[in-house]
């Protein structure tokens, strides 16, 4: 699952906190994709169980390379 930290109604951090309280087998691996460069957000997402943290770039070439990395990122599959 790809999660943005800026969501309407519930932040990505709130979602991660909720997901952490659910049975692990019911929640897929979560990768954060955000525009936030705030290191505290990276640390919090890791603490809340995100498998990776990617920052979007305003540069189309960098964003394209990041998207490729995201697509190739190896996270465990959950039933």
trRosetta pair geometry for C-beta under 8 A, 3 or more apart (Angstrom, degrees):
i j d omega theta_ij theta_ji phi_ij phi_ji
1 28 4.8 123 -21 80 101 114
1 29 6.9 172 22 85 75 46
1 30 4.9 -27 72 -106 102 69
1 31 7.1 170 83 25 48 70
2 30 7.9 145 -99 -159 15 60
2 31 5.4 -30 -106 73 64 95
2 32 7.9 126 -163 -116 58 14
2 33 5.2 4 -173 3 105 123
2 70 7.2 46 -105 -180 124 131
3 12 5.0 130 152 -143 107 111
3 15 6.4 -159 -150 90 135 139
3 16 7.2 137 124 -62 164 93
3 30 5.3 9 -6 -169 128 106
3 31 7.0 159 21 77 79 41
3 32 5.3 -42 75 -104 92 61
3 33 7.1 145 68 25 38 72
3 50 7.3 -116 50 -112 127 116
4 7 6.1 137 82 -61 92 81
4 12 5.8 -139 106 -67 38 131
4 32 7.6 110 -110 -160 21 69
4 33 6.0 -45 -85 80 68 77
4 34 5.7 130 -151 -94 62 70
5 11 6.2 5 178 -178 68 90
5 12 3.6 -99 -115 34 42 132
5 13 6.3 33 -145 -30 95 81
5 32 6.4 38 -51 -161 91 115
5 34 4.4 23 7 -109 107 135
5 36 5.6 -24 49 -1 148 136
5 41 6.1 -10 -108 -160 163 131
5 45 7.6 -88 -85 -74 112 124
6 11 7.2 -27 -107 -134 32 76
6 12 7.0 -20 -9 -15 27 107
6 34 7.1 123 -3 -138 87 93
6 35 7.3 -13 -1 32 131 104
6 36 7.9 151 -35 -39 99 107
7 10 5.5 -18 95 77 122 65
7 11 6.0 151 40 -129 90 23
7 12 5.8 125 -10 -55 110 68
7 15 6.8 51 24 -28 155 131
10 14 4.7 -124 -172 86 86 130
10 15 5.6 102 132 -57 118 87
10 18 7.9 -12 -175 -9 141 139
11 14 4.6 102 54 3 77 100
11 15 7.1 -137 99 -3 45 85
12 15 5.4 -51 -149 35 36 114
12 16 6.4 38 152 -20 67 103
12 32 6.4 104 160 -128 144 105
12 34 7.0 -122 28 -82 163 122
12 45 7.5 -5 128 -101 113 111
13 16 5.6 -50 -147 35 33 112
13 17 6.5 36 152 -20 64 103
13 41 7.3 -108 -68 -137 118 80
13 44 5.8 -1 -126 131 118 133
13 45 7.1 -100 -100 -78 77 73
13 48 6.8 157 -151 -13 66 165
14 17 5.6 -52 -149 35 33 113
14 18 6.5 34 151 -18 64 104
15 18 5.6 -54 -151 36 33 111
15 19 6.1 32 152 -20 67 107
16 19 5.5 -53 -142 38 32 112
16 20 6.3 40 155 -28 64 102
16 30 6.7 -175 -107 108 90 159
16 32 8.0 -20 -68 -75 133 116
16 44 7.8 125 81 138 147 87
16 45 6.1 -145 -88 -131 170 65
16 48 3.7 74 141 133 120 137
16 49 6.3 176 -169 50 97 90
16 50 6.2 -47 -121 -48 134 96
17 20 5.8 -48 -149 27 30 115
17 21 7.2 24 153 -14 58 105
17 48 5.8 -69 -70 -134 55 128
18 21 6.1 -67 -164 36 34 108
18 22 7.0 34 145 -27 67 105
19 22 5.6 -53 -155 23 41 116
19 27 4.8 116 -165 -135 100 149
19 30 6.6 75 120 -34 168 149
19 48 7.6 84 63 160 98 100
19 49 6.7 -135 103 71 107 137
20 48 5.3 -107 -48 -164 133 72
20 49 5.1 167 -94 -7 93 134
22 26 5.4 -99 153 75 115 117
22 27 5.2 116 84 -42 124 119
23 26 4.8 75 73 4 91 110
23 27 7.6 165 84 -5 49 90
24 27 6.3 -75 -148 42 36 98
24 78 7.7 -132 151 -128 72 136
25 78 6.4 178 -151 -168 46 108
25 79 6.6 -3 -173 52 94 96
27 30 7.2 -32 161 -35 106 109
27 78 7.0 2 88 107 40 169
28 77 7.8 -30 -141 -153 95 48
28 78 4.9 -165 -113 46 55 119
29 51 4.8 9 -174 -21 105 146
29 75 3.8 177 128 155 163 132
29 76 5.9 139 -56 59 131 66
29 77 7.6 -78 -2 -95 116 25
29 78 6.4 158 -24 -13 73 110
30 49 6.8 66 43 112 117 90
30 50 5.0 -80 100 -117 98 69
30 51 6.3 147 66 5 48 88
31 50 6.6 106 -118 -172 24 95
31 51 5.6 -49 -80 64 72 97
31 52 4.6 -1 -132 57 92 98
31 53 7.8 -161 -168 -70 63 27
31 54 6.9 26 164 1 103 108
31 70 6.5 143 139 -147 150 95
31 73 6.3 105 -105 93 150 156
31 75 6.7 -134 -53 -41 109 151
32 45 4.8 -40 -24 -158 155 155
32 50 4.8 -3 -22 -155 106 154
32 52 7.0 -155 33 97 70 54
32 53 4.8 -3 65 -116 114 66
32 54 6.8 176 94 29 61 64
33 54 4.9 -10 -109 70 69 107
33 56 6.5 70 172 -54 84 94
33 70 6.7 22 -86 -114 121 149
34 41 6.9 -105 94 144 162 144
34 53 7.4 -30 25 -164 110 83
34 54 7.4 142 24 82 62 57
34 55 6.2 -38 78 -113 72 58
34 56 6.6 -129 108 -1 22 94
35 55 6.9 74 -143 -163 21 75
35 56 4.9 -39 -87 50 67 112
36 41 4.8 15 124 45 141 168
36 55 6.8 -113 73 -119 45 97
37 55 5.8 60 -90 -139 66 149
38 41 4.4 83 81 -2 99 107
38 42 7.4 -174 98 -7 55 81
39 42 5.3 -50 -154 34 45 115
39 43 6.3 42 151 -18 72 104
40 43 5.7 -54 -147 39 34 111
40 44 6.1 33 155 -19 67 108
41 44 5.8 -56 -142 39 29 109
41 45 6.2 29 159 -19 65 106
41 53 7.7 148 119 -151 87 136
42 45 6.1 -56 -147 35 26 107
42 46 6.5 26 154 -17 62 108
42 53 4.8 139 -130 126 82 169
43 46 5.8 -58 -152 36 30 111
43 47 6.3 29 153 -18 66 108
44 47 5.6 -55 -144 39 33 111
44 48 6.0 21 158 -11 67 112
45 48 5.8 -62 -142 46 29 105
45 50 4.0 -13 163 18 95 141
45 53 5.3 124 80 -88 141 116
46 49 7.9 113 178 -14 25 10
46 50 6.1 -71 -81 57 36 90
46 53 6.9 -64 -54 -29 87 126
50 53 6.2 80 114 -66 137 82
51 73 7.7 132 117 154 117 126
51 75 4.8 73 134 -118 167 122
52 70 7.8 -179 100 -118 141 74
52 73 5.8 -85 -2 -157 164 149
52 75 7.3 -115 -7 -71 111 118
54 66 5.6 133 -171 -177 123 114
54 69 7.2 159 -110 90 131 115
54 70 5.7 -46 -37 -79 166 111
55 66 7.8 -103 70 -134 49 153
56 63 6.0 23 -160 -115 74 105
56 66 7.2 179 -116 92 42 157
57 62 3.7 -35 80 100 163 123
57 63 4.8 -146 57 -59 88 76
57 66 6.4 149 3 -11 107 140
58 63 7.8 -136 85 -43 1 119
59 62 4.1 64 81 16 110 110
59 63 6.5 174 85 -12 54 86
60 63 5.6 -56 -142 40 30 111
60 64 6.2 36 156 -24 64 106
61 64 5.6 -50 -147 33 29 114
61 65 6.6 28 154 -16 62 104
62 65 5.7 -54 -149 37 33 110
62 66 6.2 34 152 -19 66 107
63 66 5.5 -53 -146 38 33 113
63 67 6.2 37 153 -23 65 103
64 67 5.7 -51 -147 33 30 112
64 68 6.6 33 151 -20 62 102
65 68 5.6 -51 -152 33 34 114
65 69 6.6 36 149 -18 64 103
66 69 5.5 -52 -151 36 35 113
66 70 6.3 38 149 -22 66 104
67 70 5.4 -51 -147 35 34 115
67 71 6.3 34 153 -19 66 104
68 71 5.8 -54 -147 37 31 110
68 72 6.2 16 156 -7 65 112
69 72 5.9 -67 -145 47 28 102
69 73 6.3 52 150 -54 65 92
70 73 5.5 -29 -150 -6 32 120
